[in-house]
């Protein structure tokens, strides 16, 4: 009897079946491939296969519906789901129905082979196999994007749906941190409970403890009635602590005690109240830098940073801009604003813009255009005027002469722009990281283009370890062209 693992593939695209069969065969696996969910089911029933790779949309059955049936008869069989419908909902449904992993199309062959290897090395696998929830208001609360960076966030959210682990979301203002927090709630096991948000930067320091924990009547001057705090309001649900880096030290101490002991008292109260909320925190600040400067408690950081999620700024995922722009146009029209379209030149301009205000800035621009532009088609000329009118920090002027084209001059211009943006936002501790990212991303993209997506060759040209290169590709949300699908 052969000890070579067998991979079962179900995909209605012949080219994908061929490429996967060849790649897996070269890696030493036996492969059986079909375009039919019924054939895949028959193989599984007969006890064949050590790993399943299945598409979602097939002619005879949805691959997601097949997963629970497979898990009932062979709970140890790992199932890898592929889908061109690369949305958060698809990732969550695949994970909650029992998939070992989820890969959006187009996928990287190296990544797929690594997932197959992990699936074969894992202990006997038994997933929960529960039906994915259908949260309401999804069209009004979107996490949109098909970039590698967003796909990784979808996968993290999907893996967290059956846990109450504390999550720390780090990202720039306007990037969509609250949307991630809401997705964690709406797709999680506490979705029937309330989602309660509090922004630490928007509340006076002397009122934060009262807002978080509540207060008793007479606890301080002006406390004429008992006030229910956010922890009590969020009981059974999720408490979103936005801009946690702005929390004052005394409130940090009380929050740490709640996280450690699982209970709190109101301001002026004596009776302990059991804390029953999943904590999701977010910040645009560098908490490690705040720890070094004594502004944030290190022990609280480790309590909150159980599962860190980095939400990339919009400039790091330009491939998502067209679909976001179209979504915001559709949303504006559904709210009664005139229907608009964006021509190709204007869309290219949107994709090339740096978006210092991130997704929030893009949404505001699209809504403004939908409301104020009389023409049905938004052109490059319209967009040029609109961006010129509303851009906060203008690009520094190019220095005339030969020096203008040197790398040092280009870097100086970009650093000047970053400094202007930071002065405007009041952020600190981010200049080095942002400047480095602006240099690294085009460097890696152009090197990958030069090697036609060959990461081994690109790593050699850059003088980087291949694992380091793959990590940076993911961090910067860089699409690799040498793909299948």
C-alpha positions as CSV (number, residue, x, y, z in Angstrom):
1,X,0.0,0.0,0.0
2,X,1.4,3.4,-1.0
3,X,2.5,5.8,1.7
4,X,2.5,8.7,-0.7
5,X,-0.2,11.2,0.3
6,X,-3.1,11.7,-2.2
7,X,-4.5,15.1,-2.9
8,X,-8.1,15.3,-4.3
9,X,-8.9,18.3,-6.4
10,X,-12.3,19.6,-7.5
11,X,-12.4,22.6,-9.8
12,X,-14.4,23.2,-13.0
13,X,-11.5,25.1,-14.6
14,X,-9.4,22.6,-16.6
15,X,-6.3,24.9,-16.7
16,X,-6.3,25.1,-12.9
17,X,-6.7,21.3,-12.5
18,X,-3.8,20.8,-14.9
19,X,-1.5,23.2,-13.2
20,X,-2.3,21.9,-9.7
21,X,-1.9,18.3,-10.8
22,X,1.6,19.1,-12.3
23,X,2.8,21.2,-9.4
24,X,1.6,18.7,-6.7
25,X,2.9,15.7,-8.7
26,X,6.4,17.4,-8.9
27,X,6.2,17.8,-5.2
28,X,5.8,14.1,-4.7
29,X,2.0,13.8,-4.2
30,X,-0.4,11.5,-5.9
31,X,-3.2,13.6,-7.4
32,X,-6.8,12.9,-8.5
33,X,-8.7,15.8,-10.1
34,X,-12.3,16.3,-11.2
35,X,-14.6,19.0,-12.3
36,X,-17.5,17.5,-10.4
37,X,-18.5,17.8,-6.7
38,X,-20.4,14.5,-7.0
39,X,-17.2,12.7,-8.1
40,X,-15.2,14.3,-5.2
41,X,-17.9,13.1,-2.8
42,X,-17.7,9.6,-4.1
43,X,-13.9,9.5,-3.7
44,X,-14.3,10.8,-0.1
45,X,-17.0,8.2,0.7
46,X,-14.7,5.5,-0.6
47,X,-12.0,6.6,1.8
48,X,-9.6,8.1,-0.8
49,X,-7.5,11.1,-0.3
50,X,-5.4,12.7,2.5
51,X,-6.2,16.3,1.5
52,X,-9.0,17.9,-0.4
53,X,-8.7,21.1,-2.5
54,X,-12.0,22.3,-3.7
55,X,-13.4,25.3,-5.6
56,X,-16.6,27.0,-4.3
57,X,-18.6,27.4,-7.5
58,X,-18.9,24.1,-9.4
59,X,-21.6,23.0,-11.9
60,X,-23.4,20.5,-9.7
61,X,-22.9,21.8,-6.1
62,X,-21.5,24.6,-4.1
63,X,-18.1,23.5,-2.6
64,X,-19.0,25.2,0.7
65,X,-22.1,23.1,1.1
66,X,-20.0,20.0,0.5
67,X,-17.7,20.7,3.5
68,X,-20.1,19.8,6.4
69,X,-21.0,16.5,4.6
70,X,-17.4,15.6,4.3
71,X,-16.6,16.5,7.9
72,X,-19.5,14.3,9.1
73,X,-18.1,11.1,7.6
74,X,-14.3,12.0,7.7
75,X,-13.7,14.7,10.3
76,X,-9.9,14.2,10.1
77,X,-9.7,15.0,6.4
78,X,-8.4,18.6,5.8
79,X,-10.2,20.6,3.2
80,X,-8.6,23.6,1.4
81,X,-11.0,26.0,-0.2
82,X,-10.2,28.1,-3.3
83,X,-12.5,30.8,-4.6
84,X,-12.5,33.7,-7.0
85,X,-15.3,35.2,-4.8
86,X,-12.5,36.5,-2.5
87,X,-14.7,38.3,0.1
88,X,-14.8,38.2,3.9
89,X,-18.1,36.3,3.8
90,X,-16.5,33.5,1.7
91,X,-13.5,33.2,4.0
92,X,-15.7,33.1,7.1
93,X,-18.1,30.6,5.6
94,X,-15.3,28.3,4.5
95,X,-13.6,28.4,8.0
96,X,-16.8,28.0,10.0
97,X,-18.0,25.0,7.9
98,X,-14.8,23.2,8.7
99,X,-12.2,24.2,6.1
100,X,-8.5,23.8,7.1
101,X,-7.6,26.9,5.1
102,X,-8.9,29.3,2.5
103,X,-7.0,30.7,-0.5
104,X,-8.4,33.4,-2.8
105,X,-7.9,33.2,-6.6
106,X,-5.5,34.0,-8.1
107,X,-3.3,32.1,-5.7
108,X,0.4,31.6,-5.4
109,X,1.5,28.1,-6.1
110,X,4.2,28.2,-3.5
111,X,1.7,29.3,-0.8
112,X,-0.7,26.5,-1.8
113,X,2.0,23.8,-1.6
114,X,2.9,25.2,1.8
115,X,-0.7,24.9,3.0
116,X,-1.0,21.3,1.7
117,X,2.2,20.5,3.6
118,X,0.8,22.0,6.8
119,X,-2.4,20.2,6.4
120,X,-0.6,16.8,6.2
121,X,1.6,17.6,9.2
122,X,-1.2,18.8,11.5
123,X,-2.7,16.6,14.3
124,X,-5.9,14.8,13.5
125,X,-8.1,17.6,12.3
126,X,-11.7,18.1,13.6
127,X,-13.4,21.4,12.9
128,X,-16.5,22.8,14.4
129,X,-18.5,22.5,11.2
130,X,-21.1,25.2,12.2
131,X,-23.1,27.2,9.7
132,X,-21.6,30.6,9.0
133,X,-23.7,33.5,10.2
134,X,-25.4,35.9,7.9
135,X,-24.9,39.2,9.6
136,X,-27.3,42.0,8.8
137,X,-26.2,45.2,7.3
138,X,-23.2,43.7,5.4
139,X,-23.8,46.1,2.5
140,X,-23.5,49.0,4.9
141,X,-20.6,47.7,6.8
142,X,-18.1,46.4,4.2
143,X,-14.6,45.2,4.4
144,X,-13.8,45.4,0.7
145,X,-10.7,44.4,-1.2
146,X,-9.0,41.6,-3.1
147,X,-5.4,42.6,-2.4
148,X,-3.2,40.0,-0.6
149,X,-3.1,42.2,2.5
150,X,-6.9,42.3,2.8
151,X,-7.2,38.6,2.0
152,X,-4.9,37.9,5.0
153,X,-7.2,40.0,7.2
154,X,-10.2,38.0,6.0
155,X,-8.4,34.8,7.0
156,X,-7.5,36.1,10.4
157,X,-11.1,37.2,11.1
158,X,-12.4,33.9,9.9
159,X,-10.1,32.0,12.3
160,X,-11.3,34.2,15.2
161,X,-15.0,33.6,14.8
162,X,-15.2,30.9,17.4
163,X,-13.0,32.6,20.0
164,X,-13.2,35.5,22.4
165,X,-9.5,36.3,22.1
166,X,-8.6,40.0,22.7
167,X,-7.6,41.7,19.4
168,X,-5.4,44.7,18.8
169,X,-5.9,46.5,15.5
170,X,-3.2,48.9,14.4
171,X,-3.7,51.2,11.4
172,X,-3.7,54.8,10.3
173,X,-6.7,57.1,10.8
174,X,-9.4,56.4,8.2
175,X,-8.1,53.0,7.2
176,X,-11.2,51.2,8.6
177,X,-10.2,49.9,12.0
178,X,-13.8,50.1,13.3
179,X,-15.0,48.1,10.3
180,X,-12.6,45.3,11.2
181,X,-13.8,45.4,14.8
182,X,-17.4,45.2,13.7
183,X,-16.6,42.3,11.4
184,X,-15.0,40.4,14.3
185,X,-18.3,41.0,16.2
186,X,-20.8,40.4,13.4
187,X,-19.2,37.1,12.4
188,X,-18.2,36.0,15.9
189,X,-20.0,33.9,18.5
190,X,-21.1,37.1,20.4
191,X,-22.9,38.6,17.4
192,X,-26.3,38.3,19.2
193,X,-25.0,40.7,21.8
194,X,-24.3,44.5,21.6
195,X,-21.4,46.1,19.8
196,X,-20.3,49.1,21.9
197,X,-17.6,51.5,20.8
198,X,-15.7,54.2,22.8
199,X,-13.1,56.5,21.4
200,X,-10.5,57.4,24.0
201,X,-9.3,60.4,22.2
202,X,-12.8,62.0,22.1
203,X,-13.5,61.8,25.9
204,X,-12.1,64.2,28.5
205,X,-9.5,62.5,30.6
206,X,-11.5,63.1,33.8
207,X,-14.6,61.3,32.4
208,X,-13.0,58.2,30.8
209,X,-13.3,56.0,33.9
210,X,-16.9,57.0,34.4
211,X,-17.7,56.3,30.7
212,X,-16.0,52.9,30.8
213,X,-17.1,51.6,34.2
214,X,-20.1,53.8,35.1
215,X,-20.7,55.7,38.3
216,X,-23.0,55.8,41.2
217,X,-25.3,58.7,42.1
218,X,-23.3,61.2,44.2
219,X,-19.9,59.7,43.2
220,X,-18.8,63.2,42.2
221,X,-20.2,66.7,41.7
222,X,-22.8,66.5,39.0
223,X,-23.5,62.8,39.3
224,X,-27.2,63.1,40.0
225,X,-28.1,59.6,38.7
226,X,-26.4,56.2,38.3
227,X,-24.6,56.0,35.0
228,X,-24.2,52.6,33.2
229,X,-20.7,52.4,31.7
230,X,-19.6,50.9,28.4
231,X,-18.5,47.6,30.0
232,X,-22.0,47.0,31.4
233,X,-23.6,48.1,28.1
234,X,-21.4,45.6,26.2
235,X,-22.3,42.6,28.4
236,X,-22.6,39.5,26.2
237,X,-21.2,41.4,23.2
238,X,-18.1,43.3,22.1
239,X,-16.4,46.4,23.6
240,X,-14.4,48.3,21.0
241,X,-11.7,50.5,22.6
242,X,-10.7,52.9,19.8
243,X,-7.5,55.0,20.0
244,X,-6.4,53.0,23.1
245,X,-3.0,54.8,22.9
246,X,-4.8,58.0,24.1
247,X,-6.0,56.4,27.3
248,X,-4.7,58.2,30.4
249,X,-2.5,56.3,32.9
250,X,-5.1,56.0,35.7
251,X,-7.6,54.5,33.3
252,X,-5.0,52.1,32.0
253,X,-4.4,50.8,35.5
254,X,-8.2,50.1,36.0
255,X,-8.5,48.5,32.6
256,X,-5.6,46.2,33.3
257,X,-7.2,45.1,36.6
258,X,-10.4,44.3,34.7
259,X,-8.6,42.2,32.2
260,X,-6.7,40.4,34.9
261,X,-9.6,39.8,37.4
262,X,-12.6,39.7,35.0
263,X,-14.6,42.2,37.1
264,X,-14.8,45.9,37.9
265,X,-16.6,48.4,40.1
266,X,-18.3,51.6,39.1
267,X,-16.9,55.0,40.2
268,X,-18.1,55.4,43.7
269,X,-19.4,51.8,43.9
270,X,-18.4,48.9,46.0
271,X,-20.1,45.9,44.5
272,X,-18.0,44.1,41.9
273,X,-19.6,43.6,38.5
274,X,-18.6,40.7,36.3
275,X,-17.0,41.8,33.0
276,X,-18.7,39.9,30.1
277,X,-17.5,41.5,26.9
278,X,-15.0,40.6,24.3
279,X,-12.3,43.3,24.0
280,X,-11.2,44.7,20.7
281,X,-8.8,47.6,20.9
282,X,-7.4,49.8,18.1
283,X,-4.8,52.6,17.7
284,X,-3.0,54.6,15.0
285,X,-0.1,55.1,17.3
286,X,3.1,53.1,17.9
287,X,2.3,51.6,21.4
288,X,5.8,50.2,21.8
289,X,7.2,53.7,21.4
290,X,4.7,55.0,24.0
291,X,5.8,52.2,26.3
292,X,9.4,53.3,25.9
293,X,8.5,56.9,26.7
294,X,6.4,55.8,29.8
295,X,3.1,56.8,28.3
296,X,1.6,53.3,28.0
297,X,1.7,50.4,30.4
298,X,3.7,47.4,29.0
299,X,1.7,44.9,31.0
300,X,-1.6,46.3,29.5
301,X,-0.1,46.2,26.0
302,X,0.5,42.4,26.3
303,X,-3.0,41.9,27.7
304,X,-4.5,43.7,24.7
305,X,-2.1,42.5,22.0
306,X,-3.1,38.8,22.1
307,X,-4.0,38.8,18.4
308,X,-2.5,41.8,16.5
309,X,-4.0,42.8,13.2
310,X,-2.2,45.4,11.0
311,X,-4.6,47.2,8.8
312,X,-2.7,48.5,5.8
313,X,-3.2,52.1,4.6
314,X,-5.0,52.5,1.2
315,X,-1.8,53.5,-0.5
316,X,-0.4,50.0,0.2
317,X,-3.3,48.3,-1.6
318,X,-4.0,50.4,-4.7
319,X,-5.6,47.3,-6.5
320,X,-8.5,47.7,-4.1
321,X,-9.2,51.3,-5.0
322,X,-11.4,50.7,-8.1
323,X,-13.7,48.2,-6.3
324,X,-13.9,50.6,-3.3
325,X,-14.7,53.5,-5.5
326,X,-17.5,51.6,-7.3
327,X,-18.9,50.4,-4.0
328,X,-19.1,54.0,-2.7
329,X,-20.8,55.1,-5.9
330,X,-23.4,52.4,-5.5
331,X,-23.9,53.3,-1.9
332,X,-24.4,56.9,-2.7
333,X,-26.9,56.1,-5.4
334,X,-28.8,53.8,-3.0
335,X,-29.1,56.8,-0.6
336,X,-30.7,58.9,-3.3
337,X,-27.7,60.7,-4.8
338,X,-27.5,60.8,-8.7
339,X,-25.9,57.7,-10.3
340,X,-22.4,58.3,-11.6
341,X,-19.7,56.4,-13.4
342,X,-15.9,56.9,-13.4
343,X,-14.0,56.7,-16.7
344,X,-10.8,54.8,-17.1
345,X,-8.4,57.7,-16.9
346,X,-10.1,59.0,-13.8
347,X,-10.0,55.6,-12.2
348,X,-6.3,55.3,-13.0
349,X,-5.8,58.7,-11.3
350,X,-7.6,57.5,-8.2
351,X,-5.4,54.4,-8.1
352,X,-2.2,56.5,-8.3
353,X,-3.2,59.0,-5.6
354,X,-1.6,58.6,-2.2
355,X,-4.7,58.9,0.0
356,X,-3.3,60.4,3.2
357,X,-6.9,60.1,4.7
358,X,-7.2,56.5,3.6
359,X,-10.5,54.8,2.8
360,X,-12.4,57.6,4.7
361,X,-11.0,60.2,2.3
362,X,-11.9,58.1,-0.7
363,X,-15.5,57.6,0.5
364,X,-15.9,61.3,1.2
365,X,-14.5,62.2,-2.3
366,X,-16.9,59.8,-4.0
367,X,-19.9,61.1,-2.1
368,X,-18.9,64.7,-2.8
369,X,-18.6,63.9,-6.5
370,X,-21.9,62.1,-6.6
371,X,-23.6,65.0,-4.9
372,X,-22.0,68.0,-6.6
373,X,-20.8,67.0,-10.1
374,X,-23.6,67.5,-12.7
375,X,-22.1,65.3,-15.4
376,X,-23.0,61.6,-15.3
377,X,-19.4,60.6,-16.0
378,X,-16.5,61.6,-13.7
379,X,-13.5,62.4,-15.9
380,X,-9.8,62.9,-15.2
381,X,-10.3,66.7,-15.6
382,X,-13.1,66.7,-13.0
383,X,-11.0,64.6,-10.6
384,X,-7.9,66.8,-11.1
385,X,-9.8,69.9,-10.1
386,X,-11.5,68.2,-7.1
387,X,-8.2,66.8,-5.7
388,X,-6.5,70.2,-6.2
389,X,-9.3,71.9,-4.3
390,X,-9.3,69.6,-1.3
391,X,-5.7,68.2,-0.9
392,X,-4.4,69.3,2.5
393,X,-0.7,69.1,2.0
394,X,0.6,69.9,-1.5
395,X,3.5,68.0,-3.0
396,X,6.8,69.9,-2.7
397,X,8.0,71.5,-5.9
398,X,10.6,69.7,-7.9
399,X,14.1,71.2,-7.7
400,X,15.2,72.3,-11.2
401,X,18.4,71.0,-12.6
402,X,20.2,67.7,-12.6
403,X,19.8,67.1,-8.9
404,X,16.0,66.9,-9.3
405,X,16.2,63.3,-10.7
406,X,18.6,61.9,-8.1
407,X,17.3,59.3,-5.6
408,X,18.3,61.6,-2.7
409,X,16.3,64.5,-4.1
410,X,13.2,62.2,-4.7
411,X,13.5,60.9,-1.1
412,X,13.8,64.4,0.3
413,X,10.6,65.4,-1.5
414,X,8.7,62.5,-0.2
415,X,10.0,62.9,3.4
416,X,9.0,66.6,3.2
417,X,5.5,65.5,2.2
418,X,5.3,62.9,5.0
419,X,6.5,65.5,7.6
420,X,3.7,67.9,6.4
421,X,1.1,65.1,6.8
422,X,2.4,64.2,10.3
423,X,2.3,67.9,11.4
424,X,-1.3,68.0,10.2
425,X,-2.3,64.8,12.0
426,X,-0.2,65.2,15.1
427,X,1.1,61.6,14.9
428,X,4.5,60.7,16.2
429,X,6.7,57.6,16.0
430,X,5.7,56.7,12.4
431,X,8.0,58.7,10.1
432,X,10.8,56.1,9.8
433,X,8.3,53.2,9.1
434,X,6.3,55.2,6.5
435,X,9.4,56.5,4.7
436,X,10.9,53.0,4.6
437,X,7.7,51.5,3.3
438,X,7.5,54.1,0.5
439,X,11.0,53.1,-0.7
440,X,10.6,49.3,-0.2
441,X,7.3,48.9,-2.0
442,X,8.3,50.2,-5.4
443,X,11.8,48.6,-5.1
444,X,10.2,45.1,-4.5
445,X,7.5,45.6,-7.1
446,X,10.0,46.7,-9.8
447,X,12.4,43.8,-9.0
448,X,9.5,41.3,-9.2
449,X,8.5,42.8,-12.5
450,X,12.1,42.5,-13.7
451,X,12.1,38.8,-12.8
452,X,8.6,38.2,-14.1
453,X,7.4,37.2,-10.6
454,X,10.2,34.8,-9.9
455,X,10.6,35.3,-6.1
456,X,13.8,33.3,-5.9
457,X,15.5,35.4,-8.5
458,X,14.1,38.6,-7.1
459,X,15.4,37.7,-3.6
460,X,18.9,37.1,-5.1
461,X,18.8,40.5,-6.9
462,X,17.7,42.3,-3.7
463,X,20.2,40.4,-1.5
464,X,17.3,39.2,0.7
465,X,16.4,35.8,2.1
466,X,13.4,34.4,0.2
467,X,11.3,34.1,3.4
468,X,12.1,37.8,4.2
469,X,11.0,38.7,0.7
470,X,7.7,36.8,1.0
471,X,7.1,38.5,4.3
472,X,7.7,42.0,2.8
473,X,5.4,41.1,-0.2
474,X,2.6,40.3,2.3
475,X,3.3,43.4,4.4
476,X,3.2,45.8,1.5
477,X,0.2,44.0,-0.2
478,X,2.2,43.5,-3.4
479,X,0.5,41.5,-6.1
480,X,2.8,38.9,-7.7
481,X,2.1,38.4,-11.4
482,X,3.4,34.8,-11.7
483,X,0.1,33.3,-10.6
484,X,-2.5,30.7,-11.5
485,X,-6.2,31.3,-11.8
